[in-house]
């Protein structure tokens, strides 16, 4: 039996909306790192996971990346993915 393809949407605290899909994967959470660089610019890294626990495990590597890359600061955020109409 073929899985239903669906769209998943996360709304971040700052109002940014990210939609992924169509997918038939079982993603539950979206994570985002907004890094402030020494020159004042920003870089954004993101991904999606199959559990909140898996998303939370991305925080420690983000802190290590900040040290290695010399980021002035960074914000690490997680949002729940919800199924949305196509």
N, C-alpha and C positions, 0 to 999 in steps of 0.2 A: 504494500500500500504506500502510495506516494504521500510525503508530508506536505502540508499546506504551506505555501510560500507566503510570508507576511512581512510587514514593515514594522520596525521598532523605533520608538522615539524617546529621547531623553531631553529633559528641560533642566538646564543648569541654573544655579542660584542667581546668576547675573542675567537670566532671560534667554541665553543662547539655546537654540533648539537644534539637536542633531538627530537626523533620521538615517537609519541604515536599512538596507534591503533593496529588493526583496531577498529574503533569506528563509531557510527552513531550519536554521540552527537555533539552539535553545539559549541564546544570550539573555541575561537578566539585568546586567548593569553596564554602564558606560563610565569610563574614567578619563580625566583630562588633566594635563599638567600645563600650566601657563608659566613659562620661565622668563624672568626679566634678565636680560643680558647686561654686561658691563657698559655697552655702548648705548643703553636705553631702549634698544629694540626688544621685541618679545618673540619667543618661539612657542609653538603649541604642539604638544604630543598627545595622542589619544588612542583609545582602544576600547574593546568591549570584552566582557567576561561572562562565564556561565554561573557565577555566584558572587554575592557580596564579599565573601571571604577572599575569593580569588582577586577581586578588585582591590581590596585593602592591602593585599600582599604587594601591590605595585608601589606603595608609598616608600618603603625602605630603599628600593633601587632608585627612586626619584631623588631622595636625599643624597645618595651616593653620586648620582649624575650631577647634581648641583655642585658638589665639591669638586668633582673631576673636571667639569666644564667651566667652572668659575662663574656660575650664575649669581647675580646680586640677590635674587630671591625667586621663589616659585610658589605657586598655589596648586595644590593637589585636590581634586574634587571628584566625587562619585555621584552619579544619579541613576535611579532605577529606570530601566527601559520598559516602556509600555507599548502594547500592540496598537497600531493605528491603521485606519483604512488606507487602501492603496490609492 
